[in-house]
Each structure stands twice: as C-alpha cells, then as structure tokens.
Amino acid sequence: MVTVNKNYLKLQGSYLFSTIAKKVAAYQEANPETKIIRLGIGDVTQPLAPAIITSLHNAVDEMAHAETFRGYAPDLGYEFLRNAIAKNDYQDRGCQIDADEIFVSDGAKSDSGNIQEIFGLDNKVAVCDPVYPVYVDTNVMAGRTGEYNPVRGNFDDVIYMPCTEENGFLPELPEEIPDLIYLCFPNNPSGAAITKEGLQEWVDYANKTGAVIIYDAAYEAYIREENVPHTIYECEGARTCAIELRSFSKNAGFTGVRLGFTVVPKELERDGVKLHSLWARRHGTKFNGAPYIVQKAGEAVYSPEGKAQLKEQINYYMRNAQVIYEGLKNAGYSVSGGVNAPYIWLKTPDQMTSWEFFDYLLEKAHVVGTPGSGFGAHGEGFFRLTAFGTYENTKEAIERIAKM
Ligand SMILES: Cc1ncc(COP(=O)(O)O)c(C=O)c1O
C-alpha cells in the first residue's frame, strides 16, 4: 500500500499569498471600478536592465549555431559566472571565497529549501519569528519538527527567536543550543539589518557551539549603511560555520528569469564530513544546472554597465521605500525597516490584528499589503509593505493611507 509523507500533513493552511490573492480578487469583483494598489508580494516591477537584455540576446543567438550551441550546463555553474561572483561579491570586499566554493542554482528559494537535506533529521533548527516561511516549512516536510501547536501558532521542536519591537527586530542568541540557525539580513519581512559586530556575535556563537548558520543574503544589494555587512564572510571565522545563500531576483530583477547561488566554504566540516562535498553531491545528483542563457545574463550583472544600471534600479526602489517610510511616519504610524531593505514593517494601529488591518487598508485605501502574522506568531500586530511597486503607485498608496 502506498503511504504518503505524513509530515506534509503538519503544514498549515494555504500559502499566505494565495489567501491574499483570493481576498483581493473578491474585493475587486465586488468593486470593479476601484483601483487597487498592490504593495504586498515581494515581486519586482522594473524591467531587466539593458546590459542584461543584450547579454540574453547574445546568448540566445549563440544557441542558434552549432559552434556556439550549449547543452547541459556544468552542475555547479559555468566558470565565467562563478569567477565573476567570487571576485565581485567576495574578493573585492576582502572576503576569501573561491569560485569552486560557489554553487550556481535557479534561485534562493530552492536553495534555502533544499539545503536542509544535507543535515541529519535529528538536528534542531532555530529560526527568527517572524520568518520567511520556506525555512520552516521545508524542515517540517523533511520531518525535522514536531506537530503544529495551534495555541502558540507554531511548530513543536523548533527554536523560535522572537524579533520584536523591544529587541529592534533582531534575534537574540538562543538559550537552547540549536544545530542549524537560519538568519536572513537584510530581513524579509521586517526590513531589519544587522551590524557587522552584531553578526560577528552569531558567528562566534556558532563556532563555539558547533552550530551551522544558513545565512540568506538575498537583499544585500539594498544595504545603504556603512556598518552593515553584505556577506557573512565579512565576519571573522564565518568560513568554519556559515553557508550563504544569494539570489539575482531582487538585486537584478531575475524573479522570472531565475538565478541564485550558494556558498559552502571548504573548511566547513561537521560530523567529520565536509559540507561542501555533501552539497556538491546533492547538487550534482538532483540539479542539472542553470540555463546557459540565464548564466550569461547573470554575468552581465557584474559588467560595468550592468552595475551602473542596477544601481539605478535599486535606487528607484529605495526611493519608494523612503516614500513609504516617511509618509507613514508623518501619518503617525510606528515604522521600521526601509533603510537597508525594500521592506517596511509597520505596527498596526489601535491594537488591530494583522488581518484586521489588511481588511481595513483594502477597504479604506484600496491598498494591499502583507499581514505580519503570516510570517509567524511574533508578526501579529505588524504589517509589511514593499518598495517594489512603481513610484507613482507607491506615492498614491501612501497618500491614500495618510488620509484614512
Ligand atoms: C529571504 C528570501 N530568500 C529567498 C527568496 C527567494 O529568492 P529567489 O527568487 O532567488 O528564489 C526570497 C524571495 O522573496 C526571500 O525573501
């Protein structure tokens, strides 16, 4: 008799964004004339930069000729891209990461979901609360957690690290020692950023306790402040305790193109095994390489023209972030994030729950955001707005909210 993976049955409800989509669709149907502005989902709106488009076109043309046609890509990524990443994202920042420690993939969602496979099921996982849901759900699917506790609103046998107004939305070192620690900075959903000294404490803690940090730096391109690290490898000792995940989605608009990478330093060993060799084996067996065309597009991200164009793109989104942050603050809201991240995290007014505020905002301002409670129990009473809309819509949305 066929049985199923019962761990999947522990997962909760429908995915946050499908619930939002259903509510918005119902509202639009009932109010067909209303212009709804979406500042909810974390998808970008600006087109790919010209340097990337040129590189894509050239790569497509190469595919049309026998001499330049490419079939399967190397499992771990083309040298040209891995070299560009190693140089620009690491060596130029003074971090010692080599091209052969970089594994190119189709994005950080897959990598952040798949990385847990190389660890034993008896490992204890620590996550921030609120959190990007993929880290938790993939550990639930694997059977590394207990059941869902409806009273607490989270899973048994997971260490949740509350990120609250009191601690500036930054997790504190947990008392119970975890094996795997997921950290994401700049943070989705709160937009909080960690200083280099703050991150160094985590690296020291992991090296002392033997934990492994899985560091998601998908939003590093939005960092504005000097003392905020762009990579965990800026911290001393990170090579012996940290894996880093990166994405081309938010720094270069690849949400629909798909490209990312994971860094596993060769020194990183646990249980007598190099994690680099396990991830190489996993990647080689289950992944057949990101498309050549897409990797060529990724290479253009590091060209001088690509860098200049993407800087402008990020500035465009960060201007939106400033409009949201300042507009809400002036309207009397308590806001954070938005300085080193494209996310603004606001406290719901008048003790409203996150979903009550969602409905209120949709009804009164016709603006869609994301309820903080969808990211974890400690997200209750908070709300996320994103800077990924157009400038015009963002401005209009904030004007409407200010008038509510
Ligand atoms: C923290 C975080 N990690 C990873 C991802 C997914 O990135 P990708 O598009 O590369 O799969 C997202 C997307 O929203 C994210 O917020």
The ligand as a Tripos MOL2 file, in Angstrom:
@<TRIPOS>MOLECULE
LIG
   16    16     1     0     0
SMALL
NO_CHARGES

@<TRIPOS>ATOM
      1 C1         14.5220   35.9030    2.2610 C.3       1 LIG1
      2 C2         14.2920   35.3820    0.8950 C.ar      1 LIG1
      3 N1         15.0560   34.3830    0.4450 N.ar      1 LIG1
      4 C3         14.8620   33.8730   -0.7770 C.ar      1 LIG1
      5 C4         13.8800   34.3660   -1.6130 C.ar      1 LIG1
      6 C5         13.6580   33.7350   -2.9400 C.3       1 LIG1
      7 O1         14.5740   34.1610   -3.8830 O.3       1 LIG1
      8 P1         14.6020   33.5490   -5.3340 P.3       1 LIG1
      9 O2         13.7160   34.3820   -6.1970 O.co2     1 LIG1
     10 O3         16.0540   33.6230   -5.7240 O.co2     1 LIG1
     11 O4         14.1340   32.1290   -5.2870 O.co2     1 LIG1
     12 C6         13.0680   35.4030   -1.1900 C.ar      1 LIG1
     13 C7         12.0120   35.9000   -2.0720 C.2       1 LIG1
     14 O5         11.1440   36.6600   -1.7690 O.2       1 LIG1
     15 C8         13.2800   35.9070    0.1100 C.ar      1 LIG1
     16 O6         12.5160   36.9000    0.5780 O.3       1 LIG1
@<TRIPOS>BOND
     1     1     2 1
     2     2     3 ar
     3     2    15 ar
     4     3     4 ar
     5     4     5 ar
     6     5     6 1
     7     5    12 ar
     8     6     7 1
     9     7     8 1
    10     8     9 2
    11     8    10 1
    12     8    11 1
    13    12    13 1
    14    12    15 ar
    15    13    14 2
    16    15    16 1
@<TRIPOS>SUBSTRUCTURE
     1 LIG1         1 GROUP 0 **** ****
